[in-house]
Amino acid sequence: MNNFRVIDGVEMKPDEIEGYFKKLDSTNIFKGYYVVSRDGMHVASKSYNNINTDTFSAMSAVILGAAETIFSMVKDKVKVIELKGVDNIFFVVSTDDRSLFIAVSNSKKEKEALDLLLKTFSK
């Protein structure tokens, strides 16, 4: 990992995070990965395009929080949020009660990327 912090309360452990990064790296589907606490603290990353991880982490947590509010209105839970751009797609995956996993992929690999993330983080 090129950037890692231990944050109290995050359920994902360093070896577990490293395993996710290695597994997803082996597919050549993703450009970068981020593990973020639900309160917006950067935990670990293999950054894409020199993204400011602190700002990125905070905004990812805000997006998840907004989605959770909307889904709670219909008595449902968020599993994955997709943010689609022209060339890139970001997947924000709710992994556990304390953290989220964000992956960046090429928009052309959307289905393949989503299927792999759902399989990797299914409970």
C-alpha positions as CSV (number, residue, x, y, z in Angstrom):
1,M,0.0,0.0,0.0
2,N,1.3,3.4,-0.8
3,N,-0.6,5.1,2.0
4,F,-1.9,3.6,5.3
5,R,-3.1,4.8,8.6
6,V,-4.5,2.9,11.6
7,I,-7.8,4.4,12.7
8,D,-9.4,3.4,15.9
9,G,-12.7,1.7,15.3
10,V,-12.2,0.7,11.7
11,E,-13.0,-3.0,11.4
12,M,-10.9,-3.7,8.4
13,K,-7.4,-4.8,9.4
14,P,-4.2,-4.0,7.5
15,D,-3.7,-7.6,6.2
16,E,-7.3,-7.7,5.1
17,I,-7.0,-4.4,3.2
18,E,-3.8,-5.5,1.6
19,G,-5.5,-8.7,0.5
20,Y,-8.3,-6.8,-1.1
21,F,-5.9,-4.6,-2.9
22,K,-3.9,-7.5,-4.2
23,K,-7.0,-9.5,-5.3
24,L,-8.4,-6.5,-7.2
25,D,-5.0,-5.6,-8.7
26,S,-4.7,-9.0,-10.2
27,T,-7.8,-8.3,-12.5
28,N,-6.5,-5.2,-14.3
29,I,-10.0,-3.7,-13.9
30,F,-9.3,-1.0,-11.3
31,K,-7.1,2.1,-11.3
32,G,-7.1,2.8,-7.6
33,Y,-8.6,1.9,-4.2
34,Y,-9.3,3.7,-1.0
35,V,-10.5,2.6,2.5
36,V,-12.2,5.3,4.4
37,S,-13.8,5.4,7.9
38,R,-17.4,6.4,8.0
39,D,-16.5,9.7,9.5
40,G,-14.3,10.5,6.6
41,M,-10.8,9.6,7.7
42,H,-8.4,8.2,5.2
43,V,-7.3,4.7,6.3
44,A,-5.5,3.2,3.3
45,S,-5.1,3.7,-0.4
46,K,-3.5,2.9,-3.7
47,S,-4.2,6.3,-5.1
48,Y,-5.3,7.1,-8.6
49,N,-4.2,10.3,-10.4
50,N,-2.6,11.9,-7.3
51,I,-6.0,12.5,-5.6
52,N,-5.8,14.4,-2.3
53,T,-6.8,11.4,-0.1
54,D,-8.0,13.5,2.9
55,T,-10.4,15.6,0.8
56,F,-11.4,12.5,-1.2
57,S,-12.1,10.5,2.0
58,A,-14.2,13.2,3.6
59,M,-16.3,13.8,0.5
60,S,-16.8,10.0,0.1
61,A,-18.2,9.7,3.6
62,V,-20.5,12.7,3.0
63,I,-21.8,11.0,-0.2
64,L,-22.4,7.7,1.7
65,G,-24.1,9.5,4.5
66,A,-26.5,11.3,2.1
67,A,-27.3,8.0,0.4
68,E,-27.9,6.3,3.7
69,T,-30.4,9.0,4.7
70,I,-32.3,8.5,1.4
71,F,-32.3,4.7,1.7
72,S,-33.5,4.8,5.3
73,M,-36.6,6.7,4.2
74,V,-37.6,3.6,2.3
75,K,-36.3,1.2,5.0
76,D,-33.4,-0.1,3.0
77,K,-29.6,0.0,3.3
78,V,-26.9,1.2,0.9
79,K,-24.7,-1.5,-0.6
80,V,-22.9,0.3,-3.5
81,I,-23.0,3.9,-4.8
82,E,-21.8,4.4,-8.4
83,L,-20.5,7.8,-9.4
84,K,-20.2,7.8,-13.2
85,G,-18.0,10.2,-15.2
86,V,-17.2,10.3,-18.9
87,D,-14.1,8.2,-18.5
88,N,-14.1,6.9,-14.9
89,I,-16.5,5.3,-12.5
90,F,-16.1,5.4,-8.7
91,F,-17.8,2.6,-6.6
92,V,-18.4,3.4,-3.0
93,V,-19.0,0.1,-1.2
94,S,-20.4,-0.1,2.3
95,T,-18.2,-2.8,3.7
96,D,-19.1,-2.8,7.4
97,D,-20.4,-0.5,10.1
98,R,-17.3,1.5,10.3
99,S,-15.7,1.7,6.9
100,L,-16.1,2.0,3.2
101,F,-14.1,0.8,0.2
102,I,-13.9,3.0,-2.8
103,A,-12.6,1.6,-6.2
104,V,-11.9,3.5,-9.4
105,S,-12.4,1.9,-12.8
106,N,-12.7,2.8,-16.4
107,S,-16.3,3.5,-17.3
108,K,-16.1,0.8,-20.0
109,K,-15.5,-1.9,-17.4
110,E,-18.5,-0.9,-15.2
111,K,-20.4,-4.2,-15.1
112,E,-17.2,-6.3,-14.7
113,A,-16.0,-4.0,-11.9
114,L,-19.4,-3.9,-10.1
115,D,-19.8,-7.7,-10.2
116,L,-16.3,-8.3,-8.8
117,L,-16.8,-5.7,-6.0
118,L,-20.2,-7.2,-5.0
119,K,-18.6,-10.7,-5.0
120,T,-15.6,-9.5,-3.0
121,F,-17.6,-7.7,-0.3
122,S,-20.7,-9.9,-0.1
123,K,-21.7,-10.8,3.4
